[in-house]
Amino acid sequence: MAKPAANDKPSAQSMPCKSHDSKSFEPKPFDPISLRRRASSLRTTARPIGLFSSLKLELSVLIVIATAIAFVMAWFLLKVGLSGWIAMPLTLAVALGITYFFSRGMIAPLRQMRDAAESMADGDYSVRISIGTDSNDEIGQLARSFNEMTEELQHADQMRADMIANVSHELRTPVSALQAMLENLADGVTEATPANLEAILNQTHRLSDLIAFLLDLSRMEAGAASLQIERFDFAEFIDETVEPLEIADAGHAHDIEVRIAPDIMIEGDQDRLRQLFTNIISNALKHSADDTTVLIEAHEDDELGTVVTNVVNFGSQIPYEARSDIFRRFVKGKTGPGTESGGTGLGLSIARWAAQLHGGTVKVVDDTRGANFEITLPKYHTAE
């Protein structure tokens, strides 16, 4: 093939359009191995066998077919007068060819899984198994499970990348504010008045809260947490939890209405449960318009031995398809009128973790009034 001349210029139609996003056009090193793996994973050839629900049954059928064909072929070749020394090798070759053809199709998903696993080892979680996912045998089930696992790993990898960006952003804001305030105090630009010292204290509180979130996240990852179980009055506990939230929310004029019977007793770790209810209630406040009400009501379920608490935000509904995603780590709720942004996306995840430590659940339930978070906790703690 002739090479183009050095002075030849591409036509206007062949020139790529420039984009404002320079990152999307950063050159990437050519990796032929990764390209081969991806091409292998994207091939969609049909499996000759895959209709049965058992791999043993498929192998049995394959052996029967190969044996029957070999027998018929040997009988035919001997009948036409061909020597047995020629007929038998031909028969064996055909039988082996049929077995190889069908067995290659049967293990095609396994070859794709091998290539996909090698790609995942290199950090590429976008590969998927495309062969055999519609079959009913064990290989088809394994292929579907492999794809589900890959999707979860891809999501976890994305969340890990988002964590670095989110934590960096959340740390940068209070640290920058603290640095500016302290520099002004050191240079004599501002005086060490109670108001300025309170502003510095607020930024250190924000840093402390973020560090506490990250420590809780590490406990979640490790699956380790110690509980200090005690019996306490649930209504008094909620009042103590709501009080600092009302003080912090003074500028938004939210009305926190509590409807809890005074005689509900519950067993649990107050510190962990305070994390649970603080995160749920503060989330409701954050996504409520100013001068609106947040309702907290609780009742006992004597039949199940639980205490059911509902935190209702009289605002926009949470779409049904998003109700499970909001409990994922680093997933932030929508922002807009009547909402505050800037969270870490850890609050609801930690709330669900704290509930699970006590054998309880947190979920969003249908409510025409608005977003309703239902917290179910056992009245009596049972150690595993």
N, C-alpha and C positions, 0 to 999 in steps of 0.2 A: 504494500500500500504506500502510495506517495505521501510524503510529509508536507504539510503546508509551509509556504514560504515564511521567512521570518518577518517580512514586512506586511503580511496579510493581516487584516483587521477583521474581527468578527462583525457581522452585520448587526443592525439595531435590534432585529428580532431575536437574535441569539444571545444578546447581552443580558445578563441577569439584572433584575430590577434591584435597586438599592433599598434597603430598609432602614428605618430609624433605629431599629434594635440591632446594634452591632454584635450582640452576643450570639444571635441566631446564625451568624455567618462566620463564627470562629472556626478555623480549619481544625479538623480532627485527624489524628494519625490513622493511616489505613491499616486495618487489622484483617488480613485475609482469613485467619482462623475464626475470628468472630463472625465474619461474613458467611463463611461456610456453615457454621453452626446455625445462624439465623435462617439461611436458605434451607437447610435440612429441616429446621423446625417448622417452616412455613409450607412444606410440601404436603399436599392433601391427597395422597393416593389411598384408594379404598382397600380395606383388608379383605382377602378372599374368604376368610372364615371369621365370624364374629357374631353370628346369629344365636349361638347357644349361650346359656347362662353359666357354663362351667368350662374352664380351660381343659380339664381332664376329658370332658365329653368331646371337645373339639379335637384333641390329640387322638382320641379313640377313633373318631370319624376319619381323621387324616390317615391313620394306619390302615383302617379298613379299605378306604378308597385306593390307597397306593397298592395294597396287597391284591385287591380285586383286579385292578388294571394290569398289574404284573402277571397275574395268573392267566387272564384272558389273552394278553399279548404273547406269553410263552406258549399257550395252547395253540394260538393261531400260527405262530412261526413254526412250531413243530409240525402242524398239520400240513402246511404248504411245502414241507420237506426240507426246511432249513436245518442245518446241523445244530445239535444242542450246544456245541462249543461256541457257536455264534449267537444263538437265540438267548442263552442265559445271560451273557454279558449285556446284550441289548436290553433285555428285560430289566436287569438290575439298574442300568443307566437311566432308563425311563422312570423307574420307581424312585430312584434317588432324585431325579430332576423334579418330579411332581412333589415329593416331600420337601425339597429345598424351596420350591416356589411358594407353597402354602405356608411353610414355617417362617419364611422371610416376611411374609405379610403379617403373620401372627405376632412376630416380635418387633414389627416396625415401631409401635409406640414406645417400646423399651429403648430402641436406638435414639428416638427423639428425646426421651427422658435423660439419656446419657449426655447428649449434646446440650440439652437445656441445663442440666446440673453443672456441666463445665462452664457454661455461660454465666450461671448464677454465681459460681465460684469466682468469676472475674468481675462480679458486681453488676451484671446485666440481668434484671428481673423482669424484663419485658417479654421474654420468650414464653410461648405456650405450646402445649401438645395439641396437634390438629388431627392426628390419626387415631382412630379407635375410640374416640370419646363417646360415640353413639352405640358402641357394642355393649352387650350385657355380661360379658365374662369378667373374670378377675382383672385382666389387663385393662379393659375398658373402665372398670371402677377405679383402678389405680391411676389411669390417665386423668380422669375427672378430679380425683383427689389431689393429684399433682398440680393441676391447674389452679385449684382452689388454694393450695398451699403457696403457689407462686404469687397469686394475687395478694395474699396476706403479707408475704414477705416484701412485695413491692410497696404495699401500703406502709408497712413498718419502716422500710428504708426511706420513703418519702417523709414520714413523720419524724424520723431521726434528723433528716436534713432540715425540716421545718423547725425542729426543736432548737437547733443551733442558731437559726436566724431569729426565732422568737425570743430566746433567752438573751441573745446579744442585744436585741432591740430593747427589751425590758430592762436590762442592766444599764444600758447606755444612758437612758433618760434620767434616772435618779442620780447616777454617778456624775453626769455632766452638770446637773443642777447643784449637787453638793460641791463640786469643784468650783463652780462659778461663785456660789455663796461664800465659801471659805476664802477664796482669793479676794473677794471684795472686803471681807472682814480683815484679812491680813494686810491689805493695802490701805486700809482706813477709808475706803469708799463708802462703806456702810458701817453703822454702829451695831454693837452686840445687844440690840434691843430684844425684849421678850418675843416680839413678833418675828424677827429674823431668826432667832434661835428656834422658835416653834416650827418655822418653815424647814429648817435644817433637820429638826427632829422628825418631821413628817416624811422627808425623803429617806431617812434612815429606817423608819418604820416600813416604808415601801420596799426597801432593799431586804429587810428582815422577813417580810411576808413572802417575797419571791424566793429567798433562800429556803424558807420553810416548805414552800411548794416543791422545790427541787429535792429536798430531803425526803419528803413524802413520796415523790416519784421514785427515788432510789429504793425506798422500802417496798413500793409496789412492784418494782422490777425484781427485787430479791425475794418477794413473797414472805417477808419477815416483818412482824409487828407484835409488840407486847401490849396486852390489854390489862388495865387496872379496873376490874369489875367492882361495881358498888351499886347499891339500891338507892334511888333518889326520886324525888317528886318531879314528874315530867313538866307540869305547868310552870313551876319555879325555874326549872332548867331552861325552858324556852324564853321566859321573861329575862333571865340573865344573858341569854344569847342575843336577844333582840336589842337590849339596851345600848350596847356600843354601836350597833348598826344604825340605830335611830340618830345617835349623835353624829356619826360620820355622814349621814344622809340629810342633815339639817338643811342644806342648801337646795334640796329638791322638793321639800315639802311633801314627801310621801307619808301616807297614813298606814301604819302597820297594825292591822286589826287581828287580835288573837282570840280564838274561841276554843278553849281547852278546859275540860272539867278539872276541878282542883284536886281530885282524889286519884288520879292516874299515877301509879308507881311502875317503874321500869328498872331493869338491871342492865348495866353496860359501862363502858369507859366514857366518862363525861368529856374528856379532852377530844377523843376521836369523834364522838357524837356531836360535839360543838363544832368541829370542822365540817361535819356533814351538813348540819343545819345552817351554819354561817355561809357556806358556799351556795347552798340552794336559795336561801333568803336573799343574799346579796346579788345573786344572779337575777332573781325576780325584780329587785329594786333597780338594777342596772338596765333592764329591758322594759321598764315602766316609764310612761310619760310623767312629767312633774305634776304634782297635785292629784295623783291617783292613789288608789288603795291596793295594798298587798294583804291578802287574807291568809292567816295561818289557823287551820282548824284540825283537831285531832279527836279520835274516838277509839275505844277499845273494841276489838273483835274477840269476844269471849270464846267463841267456838274454836278459833284458830290460835288463841292465846297470843295475839299480836296487838300492837298499837299502830294505827294507821294515821299518818299526818299528811295533809294536803296543803301545799303552798301555791296559792292561786295568784297569778299576775293578770290583772284585768287589762290586757293589751292584745297584741296580735297573737294568733294561733301559731303553733309549731306544726309545720307540715308532717303528715304521718310518715313519709319516707325519710325524714330527717331526725326522727325521734331517737333512733338508736345511734346515729352518727354523733350527736352532740355530746355523748358520754365518752367519745374517743379522746385520747390525749391530744392536746394542741389543736383541737377543733374549736374555733371560735364561733359564737352566734353571730347572726346578721347585725349590721349596724344601720342606723337610720334615725328618723325622728323618734325621740323618746328613748333612745338607747345611748349607752356609753361604750366606747371602744377602748382598746388598750390593754385588755386582759391577756393572760398567758394561754388560755384554753386548757388549763389544768383543773379548774375548780370543780366542774361537774364530774370529771374523771376521778378525782380524789374523793368526792362525795359518794360516788358509787362504791369505791374501794372501801371506805369507812363503813358503809352499810353492809357490804358483804362480809367484813370482818365480824360483824355481829349476827350474821345469818339472815340479814334483811335484804331488801331490794329498793331501788329507786327507779322510777319510770315516769314517763309522761302519759297521762290518761286523757281521754276525751272530756271536754268541758266547754259548754257554749259560752261561758263567761270569759275564757282566755286560756293562757298556758297554765296547766295544772300539773305540778310535780307531786307524785304520790310516793311517800316514804313509808315502808312497812318494816317494822322492827319487832322481834319477839320480846315479850314482856320479861321472860326469864332467860338468862344466859346459859347456854349448854356448851361446855368445853368439848372440842372434838377429841 
